[in-house]
Amino acid sequence: MIQVERLKSSLLRKRLEVVKKRKEFLALEEARLVRMARQKKAAASKLAKIKREKVAVALEEAKLIRVLKQNGYPAV
């Protein structure tokens, strides 16, 4: 049973790392699209999509951190 909990924790931590990398990528993509928008290129719809995705990723990250903390594992 203890091994199952460790495995769960390990998987959650890996998932959290993936989410953090995704969050970082989305921030860079958003910055790129903002620059494109300032140059009057068609980026508005892509920028809106990236912003929605950023919110979803932030919510997922918060959920994973909350679950890890509830299980008694330091999340960060």
Biopython code that builds the backbone (N, CA, C, O; Angstrom):
import numpy as np
from Bio.PDB.StructureBuilder import StructureBuilder

atoms = [
    (1, "MET", "N", (0.816, -1.189, 0.000)),
    (1, "MET", "CA", (0.000, 0.000, 0.000)),
    (1, "MET", "C", (0.868, 1.264, 0.000)),
    (1, "MET", "O", (0.542, 2.258, -0.649)),
    (2, "ILE", "N", (1.974, 1.204, 0.738)),
    (2, "ILE", "CA", (2.878, 2.347, 0.790)),
    (2, "ILE", "C", (3.505, 2.598, -0.579)),
    (2, "ILE", "O", (3.709, 3.746, -0.974)),
    (3, "GLN", "N", (3.809, 1.512, -1.304)),
    (3, "GLN", "CA", (4.388, 1.667, -2.638)),
    (3, "GLN", "C", (3.404, 2.341, -3.585)),
    (3, "GLN", "O", (3.809, 3.125, -4.444)),
    (4, "VAL", "N", (2.130, 2.045, -3.437)),
    (4, "VAL", "CA", (1.110, 2.656, -4.290)),
    (4, "VAL", "C", (1.062, 4.161, -4.030)),
    (4, "VAL", "O", (0.969, 4.953, -4.968)),
    (5, "GLU", "N", (1.126, 4.555, -2.758)),
    (5, "GLU", "CA", (1.115, 5.978, -2.417)),
    (5, "GLU", "C", (2.357, 6.686, -2.965)),
    (5, "GLU", "O", (2.275, 7.807, -3.467)),
    (6, "ARG", "N", (3.486, 6.025, -2.861)),
    (6, "ARG", "CA", (4.720, 6.620, -3.408)),
    (6, "ARG", "C", (4.626, 6.773, -4.913)),
    (6, "ARG", "O", (5.056, 7.784, -5.468)),
    (7, "LEU", "N", (4.062, 5.765, -5.579)),
    (7, "LEU", "CA", (3.892, 5.821, -7.022)),
    (7, "LEU", "C", (2.955, 6.961, -7.401)),
    (7, "LEU", "O", (3.222, 7.707, -8.343)),
    (8, "LYS", "N", (1.854, 7.091, -6.661)),
    (8, "LYS", "CA", (0.914, 8.174, -6.917)),
    (8, "LYS", "C", (1.604, 9.524, -6.758)),
    (8, "LYS", "O", (1.463, 10.416, -7.594)),
    (9, "SER", "N", (2.346, 9.649, -5.675)),
    (9, "SER", "CA", (3.052, 10.899, -5.415)),
    (9, "SER", "C", (4.050, 11.192, -6.530)),
    (9, "SER", "O", (4.160, 12.325, -6.998)),
    (10, "SER", "N", (4.768, 10.165, -6.944)),
    (10, "SER", "CA", (5.747, 10.331, -8.008)),
    (10, "SER", "C", (5.072, 10.768, -9.307)),
    (10, "SER", "O", (5.562, 11.659, -10.000)),
    (11, "LEU", "N", (3.961, 10.143, -9.625)),
    (11, "LEU", "CA", (3.232, 10.500, -10.846)),
    (11, "LEU", "C", (2.685, 11.923, -10.759)),
    (11, "LEU", "O", (2.726, 12.674, -11.734)),
    (12, "LEU", "N", (2.174, 12.286, -9.585)),
    (12, "LEU", "CA", (1.653, 13.636, -9.418)),
    (12, "LEU", "C", (2.761, 14.671, -9.550)),
    (12, "LEU", "O", (2.565, 15.724, -10.156)),
    (13, "ARG", "N", (3.916, 14.373, -8.985)),
    (13, "ARG", "CA", (5.047, 15.305, -9.093)),
    (13, "ARG", "C", (5.493, 15.445, -10.545)),
    (13, "ARG", "O", (5.794, 16.549, -11.000)),
    (14, "LYS", "N", (5.536, 14.330, -11.273)),
    (14, "LYS", "CA", (5.921, 14.395, -12.686)),
    (14, "LYS", "C", (4.899, 15.202, -13.479)),
    (14, "LYS", "O", (5.258, 16.004, -14.341)),
    (15, "ARG", "N", (3.621, 14.982, -13.177)),
    (15, "ARG", "CA", (2.570, 15.717, -13.864)),
    (15, "ARG", "C", (2.696, 17.214, -13.561)),
    (15, "ARG", "O", (2.502, 18.054, -14.439)),
    (16, "LEU", "N", (3.023, 17.531, -12.307)),
    (16, "LEU", "CA", (3.209, 18.925, -11.913)),
    (16, "LEU", "C", (4.360, 19.551, -12.692)),
    (16, "LEU", "O", (4.258, 20.700, -13.122)),
    (17, "GLU", "N", (5.436, 18.824, -12.876)),
    (17, "GLU", "CA", (6.567, 19.339, -13.662)),
    (17, "GLU", "C", (6.148, 19.597, -15.105)),
    (17, "GLU", "O", (6.534, 20.605, -15.695)),
    (18, "VAL", "N", (5.359, 18.688, -15.671)),
    (18, "VAL", "CA", (4.869, 18.866, -17.042)),
    (18, "VAL", "C", (4.006, 20.118, -17.123)),
    (18, "VAL", "O", (4.118, 20.903, -18.064)),
    (19, "VAL", "N", (3.142, 20.295, -16.123)),
    (19, "VAL", "CA", (2.261, 21.458, -16.115)),
    (19, "VAL", "C", (3.085, 22.745, -15.994)),
    (19, "VAL", "O", (2.783, 23.742, -16.651)),
    (20, "LYS", "N", (4.114, 22.722, -15.163)),
    (20, "LYS", "CA", (4.959, 23.918, -15.024)),
    (20, "LYS", "C", (5.671, 24.250, -16.328)),
    (20, "LYS", "O", (5.780, 25.419, -16.697)),
    (21, "LYS", "N", (6.160, 23.224, -17.032)),
    (21, "LYS", "CA", (6.825, 23.459, -18.325)),
    (21, "LYS", "C", (5.831, 24.034, -19.329)),
    (21, "LYS", "O", (6.162, 24.943, -20.089)),
    (22, "ARG", "N", (4.608, 23.496, -19.327)),
    (22, "ARG", "CA", (3.565, 23.969, -20.237)),
    (22, "ARG", "C", (3.237, 25.436, -19.937)),
    (22, "ARG", "O", (3.054, 26.246, -20.846)),
    (23, "LYS", "N", (3.169, 25.755, -18.643)),
    (23, "LYS", "CA", (2.880, 27.123, -18.220)),
    (23, "LYS", "C", (3.967, 28.072, -18.716)),
    (23, "LYS", "O", (3.675, 29.168, -19.193)),
    (24, "GLU", "N", (5.204, 27.646, -18.601)),
    (24, "GLU", "CA", (6.332, 28.452, -19.078)),
    (24, "GLU", "C", (6.254, 28.654, -20.588)),
    (24, "GLU", "O", (6.463, 29.763, -21.081)),
    (25, "PHE", "N", (5.955, 27.589, -21.319)),
    (25, "PHE", "CA", (5.821, 27.679, -22.772)),
    (25, "PHE", "C", (4.704, 28.649, -23.152)),
    (25, "PHE", "O", (4.864, 29.461, -24.063)),
    (26, "LEU", "N", (3.572, 28.562, -22.449)),
    (26, "LEU", "CA", (2.442, 29.432, -22.771)),
    (26, "LEU", "C", (2.782, 30.901, -22.517)),
    (26, "LEU", "O", (2.338, 31.773, -23.264)),
    (27, "ALA", "N", (3.553, 31.181, -21.486)),
    (27, "ALA", "CA", (3.957, 32.560, -21.219)),
    (27, "ALA", "C", (4.822, 33.086, -22.361)),
    (27, "ALA", "O", (4.656, 34.226, -22.796)),
    (28, "LEU", "N", (5.735, 32.261, -22.841)),
    (28, "LEU", "CA", (6.588, 32.677, -23.962)),
    (28, "LEU", "C", (5.772, 32.865, -25.238)),
    (28, "LEU", "O", (5.992, 33.812, -25.993)),
    (29, "GLU", "N", (4.835, 31.959, -25.467)),
    (29, "GLU", "CA", (3.981, 32.049, -26.660)),
    (29, "GLU", "C", (3.106, 33.301, -26.594)),
    (29, "GLU", "O", (2.909, 33.981, -27.600)),
    (30, "GLU", "N", (2.588, 33.596, -25.413)),
    (30, "GLU", "CA", (1.766, 34.787, -25.245)),
    (30, "GLU", "C", (2.588, 36.042, -25.542)),
    (30, "GLU", "O", (2.111, 36.951, -26.223)),
    (31, "ALA", "N", (3.803, 36.091, -25.041)),
    (31, "ALA", "CA", (4.667, 37.248, -25.297)),
    (31, "ALA", "C", (4.934, 37.403, -26.789)),
    (31, "ALA", "O", (4.923, 38.517, -27.313)),
    (32, "ARG", "N", (5.174, 36.292, -27.470)),
    (32, "ARG", "CA", (5.413, 36.334, -28.919)),
    (32, "ARG", "C", (4.189, 36.877, -29.652)),
    (32, "ARG", "O", (4.314, 37.698, -30.561)),
    (33, "LEU", "N", (3.007, 36.413, -29.250)),
    (33, "LEU", "CA", (1.780, 36.859, -29.913)),
    (33, "LEU", "C", (1.470, 38.322, -29.611)),
    (33, "LEU", "O", (0.932, 39.029, -30.463)),
    (34, "VAL", "N", (1.801, 38.779, -28.418)),
    (34, "VAL", "CA", (1.601, 40.195, -28.095)),
    (34, "VAL", "C", (2.488, 41.053, -28.983)),
    (34, "VAL", "O", (2.062, 42.092, -29.489)),
    (35, "ARG", "N", (3.731, 40.606, -29.167)),
    (35, "ARG", "CA", (4.626, 41.359, -30.078)),
    (35, "ARG", "C", (4.064, 41.374, -31.489)),
    (35, "ARG", "O", (4.107, 42.400, -32.168)),
    (36, "MET", "N", (3.535, 40.234, -31.934)),
    (36, "MET", "CA", (2.958, 40.180, -33.287)),
    (36, "MET", "C", (1.762, 41.113, -33.392)),
    (36, "MET", "O", (1.585, 41.784, -34.409)),
    (37, "ALA", "N", (0.943, 41.163, -32.355)),
    (37, "ALA", "CA", (-0.244, 42.022, -32.373)),
    (37, "ALA", "C", (0.165, 43.491, -32.454)),
    (37, "ALA", "O", (-0.487, 44.291, -33.125)),
    (38, "ARG", "N", (1.242, 43.832, -31.771)),
    (38, "ARG", "CA", (1.729, 45.217, -31.830)),
    (38, "ARG", "C", (2.229, 45.569, -33.218)),
    (38, "ARG", "O", (2.211, 46.737, -33.609)),
    (39, "GLN", "N", (2.675, 44.573, -33.964)),
    (39, "GLN", "CA", (3.155, 44.812, -35.323)),
    (39, "GLN", "C", (2.017, 44.716, -36.339)),
    (39, "GLN", "O", (2.253, 44.669, -37.546)),
    (40, "LYS", "N", (0.799, 44.689, -35.842)),
    (40, "LYS", "CA", (-0.412, 44.668, -36.682)),
    (40, "LYS", "C", (-0.576, 43.377, -37.483)),
    (40, "LYS", "O", (-1.192, 43.376, -38.549)),
    (41, "LYS", "N", (-0.027, 42.291, -36.970)),
    (41, "LYS", "CA", (-0.222, 41.011, -37.641)),
    (41, "LYS", "C", (-1.421, 40.319, -36.995)),
    (41, "LYS", "O", (-1.776, 40.617, -35.855)),
    (42, "ALA", "N", (-2.035, 39.406, -37.721)),
    (42, "ALA", "CA", (-3.228, 38.717, -37.238)),
    (42, "ALA", "C", (-2.846, 37.719, -36.154)),
    (42, "ALA", "O", (-2.434, 36.599, -36.454)),
    (43, "ALA", "N", (-2.983, 38.123, -34.902)),
    (43, "ALA", "CA", (-2.626, 37.236, -33.801)),
    (43, "ALA", "C", (-3.690, 37.244, -32.705)),
    (43, "ALA", "O", (-3.540, 36.552, -31.698)),
    (44, "ALA", "N", (-4.748, 38.007, -32.884)),
    (44, "ALA", "CA", (-5.734, 38.193, -31.822)),
    (44, "ALA", "C", (-6.415, 36.888, -31.419)),
    (44, "ALA", "O", (-6.565, 36.609, -30.230)),
    (45, "SER", "N", (-6.824, 36.095, -32.395)),
    (45, "SER", "CA", (-7.526, 34.854, -32.047)),
    (45, "SER", "C", (-6.589, 33.852, -31.375)),
    (45, "SER", "O", (-6.982, 33.146, -30.446)),
    (46, "LYS", "N", (-5.345, 33.800, -31.854)),
    (46, "LYS", "CA", (-4.363, 32.912, -31.235)),
    (46, "LYS", "C", (-4.055, 33.370, -29.816)),
    (46, "LYS", "O", (-3.900, 32.550, -28.911)),
    (47, "LEU", "N", (-3.968, 34.678, -29.627)),
    (47, "LEU", "CA", (-3.670, 35.241, -28.307)),
    (47, "LEU", "C", (-4.796, 34.907, -27.318)),
    (47, "LEU", "O", (-4.533, 34.572, -26.164)),
    (48, "ALA", "N", (-6.027, 35.000, -27.768)),
    (48, "ALA", "CA", (-7.165, 34.668, -26.902)),
    (48, "ALA", "C", (-7.126, 33.188, -26.514)),
    (48, "ALA", "O", (-7.409, 32.827, -25.372)),
    (49, "LYS", "N", (-6.775, 32.347, -27.474)),
    (49, "LYS", "CA", (-6.682, 30.905, -27.198)),
    (49, "LYS", "C", (-5.580, 30.620, -26.173)),
    (49, "LYS", "O", (-5.775, 29.826, -25.253)),
    (50, "ILE", "N", (-4.436, 31.265, -26.334)),
    (50, "ILE", "CA", (-3.309, 31.069, -25.416)),
    (50, "ILE", "C", (-3.688, 31.534, -24.015)),
    (50, "ILE", "O", (-3.341, 30.880, -23.032)),
    (51, "LYS", "N", (-4.391, 32.649, -23.915)),
    (51, "LYS", "CA", (-4.787, 33.156, -22.601)),
    (51, "LYS", "C", (-5.738, 32.182, -21.904)),
    (51, "LYS", "O", (-5.620, 31.954, -20.700)),
    (52, "ARG", "N", (-6.678, 31.610, -22.654)),
    (52, "ARG", "CA", (-7.595, 30.612, -22.073)),
    (52, "ARG", "C", (-6.825, 29.392, -21.614)),
    (52, "ARG", "O", (-7.094, 28.849, -20.543)),
    (53, "GLU", "N", (-5.866, 28.959, -22.423)),
    (53, "GLU", "CA", (-5.055, 27.793, -22.086)),
    (53, "GLU", "C", (-4.195, 28.061, -20.850)),
    (53, "GLU", "O", (-4.001, 27.171, -20.022)),
    (54, "LYS", "N", (-3.681, 29.285, -20.727)),
    (54, "LYS", "CA", (-2.878, 29.653, -19.556)),
    (54, "LYS", "C", (-3.695, 29.537, -18.278)),
    (54, "LYS", "O", (-3.200, 29.053, -17.260)),
    (55, "VAL", "N", (-4.935, 29.978, -18.331)),
    (55, "VAL", "CA", (-5.813, 29.882, -17.159)),
    (55, "VAL", "C", (-6.063, 28.421, -16.808)),
    (55, "VAL", "O", (-6.018, 28.050, -15.636)),
    (56, "ALA", "N", (-6.324, 27.595, -17.806)),
    (56, "ALA", "CA", (-6.570, 26.175, -17.562)),
    (56, "ALA", "C", (-5.352, 25.501, -16.946)),
    (56, "ALA", "O", (-5.486, 24.683, -16.036)),
    (57, "VAL", "N", (-4.174, 25.838, -17.435)),
    (57, "VAL", "CA", (-2.940, 25.252, -16.909)),
    (57, "VAL", "C", (-2.700, 25.711, -15.471)),
    (57, "VAL", "O", (-2.276, 24.919, -14.629)),
    (58, "ALA", "N", (-2.965, 26.970, -15.190)),
    (58, "ALA", "CA", (-2.786, 27.480, -13.830)),
    (58, "ALA", "C", (-3.732, 26.773, -12.866)),
    (58, "ALA", "O", (-3.346, 26.453, -11.741)),
    (59, "LEU", "N", (-4.970, 26.528, -13.299)),
    (59, "LEU", "CA", (-5.925, 25.803, -12.459)),
    (59, "LEU", "C", (-5.472, 24.366, -12.218)),
    (59, "LEU", "O", (-5.585, 23.852, -11.105)),
    (60, "GLU", "N", (-4.961, 23.724, -13.259)),
    (60, "GLU", "CA", (-4.477, 22.357, -13.106)),
    (60, "GLU", "C", (-3.280, 22.304, -12.163)),
    (60, "GLU", "O", (-3.171, 21.393, -11.342)),
    (61, "GLU", "N", (-2.384, 23.282, -12.282)),
    (61, "GLU", "CA", (-1.223, 23.332, -11.398)),
    (61, "GLU", "C", (-1.661, 23.491, -9.944)),
    (61, "GLU", "O", (-1.140, 22.816, -9.056)),
    (62, "ALA", "N", (-2.609, 24.377, -9.707)),
    (62, "ALA", "CA", (-3.101, 24.593, -8.347)),
    (62, "ALA", "C", (-3.736, 23.319, -7.792)),
    (62, "ALA", "O", (-3.551, 22.985, -6.622)),
    (63, "LYS", "N", (-4.481, 22.616, -8.634)),
    (63, "LYS", "CA", (-5.124, 21.377, -8.201)),
    (63, "LYS", "C", (-4.083, 20.324, -7.824)),
    (63, "LYS", "O", (-4.221, 19.650, -6.804)),
    (64, "LEU", "N", (-3.050, 20.182, -8.640)),
    (64, "LEU", "CA", (-2.012, 19.200, -8.360)),
    (64, "LEU", "C", (-1.258, 19.539, -7.074)),
    (64, "LEU", "O", (-0.961, 18.653, -6.273)),
    (65, "ILE", "N", (-0.955, 20.797, -6.885)),
    (65, "ILE", "CA", (-0.254, 21.214, -5.665)),
    (65, "ILE", "C", (-1.127, 20.938, -4.445)),
    (65, "ILE", "O", (-0.638, 20.460, -3.421)),
    (66, "ARG", "N", (-2.416, 21.240, -4.558)),
    (66, "ARG", "CA", (-3.343, 21.000, -3.454)),
    (66, "ARG", "C", (-3.409, 19.516, -3.103)),
    (66, "ARG", "O", (-3.387, 19.157, -1.925)),
    (67, "VAL", "N", (-3.490, 18.657, -4.108)),
    (67, "VAL", "CA", (-3.558, 17.218, -3.874)),
    (67, "VAL", "C", (-2.281, 16.721, -3.207)),
    (67, "VAL", "O", (-2.336, 15.934, -2.263)),
    (68, "LEU", "N", (-1.138, 17.179, -3.695)),
    (68, "LEU", "CA", (0.139, 16.765, -3.108)),
    (68, "LEU", "C", (0.247, 17.216, -1.651)),
    (68, "LEU", "O", (0.712, 16.460, -0.798)),
    (69, "LYS", "N", (-0.179, 18.436, -1.368)),
    (69, "LYS", "CA", (-0.113, 18.938, 0.002)),
    (69, "LYS", "C", (-1.072, 18.167, 0.910)),
    (69, "LYS", "O", (-0.740, 17.885, 2.062)),
    (70, "GLN", "N", (-2.249, 17.826, 0.406)),
    (70, "GLN", "CA", (-3.212, 17.066, 1.207)),
    (70, "GLN", "C", (-2.680, 15.686, 1.542)),
    (70, "GLN", "O", (-3.008, 15.129, 2.590)),
    (71, "ASN", "N", (-1.864, 15.132, 0.662)),
    (71, "ASN", "CA", (-1.296, 13.808, 0.896)),
    (71, "ASN", "C", (-0.044, 13.877, 1.760)),
    (71, "ASN", "O", (0.581, 12.853, 2.036)),
    (72, "GLY", "N", (0.317, 15.064, 2.180)),
    (72, "GLY", "CA", (1.449, 15.213, 3.078)),
    (72, "GLY", "C", (2.798, 15.291, 2.398)),
    (72, "GLY", "O", (3.826, 15.159, 3.061)),
    (73, "TYR", "N", (2.822, 15.499, 1.112)),
    (73, "TYR", "CA", (4.074, 15.621, 0.394)),
    (73, "TYR", "C", (4.319, 17.071, 0.045)),
    (73, "TYR", "O", (3.417, 17.742, -0.456)),
    (74, "PRO", "N", (5.522, 17.574, 0.298)),
    (74, "PRO", "CA", (5.798, 18.954, -0.117)),
    (74, "PRO", "C", (5.760, 19.038, -1.649)),
    (74, "PRO", "O", (6.470, 18.304, -2.336)),
    (75, "ALA", "N", (4.948, 19.914, -2.158)),
    (75, "ALA", "CA", (4.717, 19.966, -3.602)),
    (75, "ALA", "C", (5.820, 20.688, -4.356)),
    (75, "ALA", "O", (6.119, 20.346, -5.500)),
    (76, "VAL", "N", (6.404, 21.645, -3.748)),
    (76, "VAL", "CA", (7.366, 22.455, -4.489)),
    (76, "VAL", "C", (8.739, 22.325, -3.878)),
    (76, "VAL", "O", (9.691, 22.935, -4.364)),
]
sb = StructureBuilder()
sb.init_structure("model")
sb.init_model(0)
sb.init_chain("A")
sb.init_seg("    ")
for serial, (resi, resn, name, xyz) in enumerate(atoms, 1):
    if name == "N":
        sb.init_residue(resn, " ", resi, " ")
    sb.init_atom(name, np.array(xyz, "f"), 0.0, 1.0, " ", f" {name:<3s}", serial, name[0])
structure = sb.get_structure()
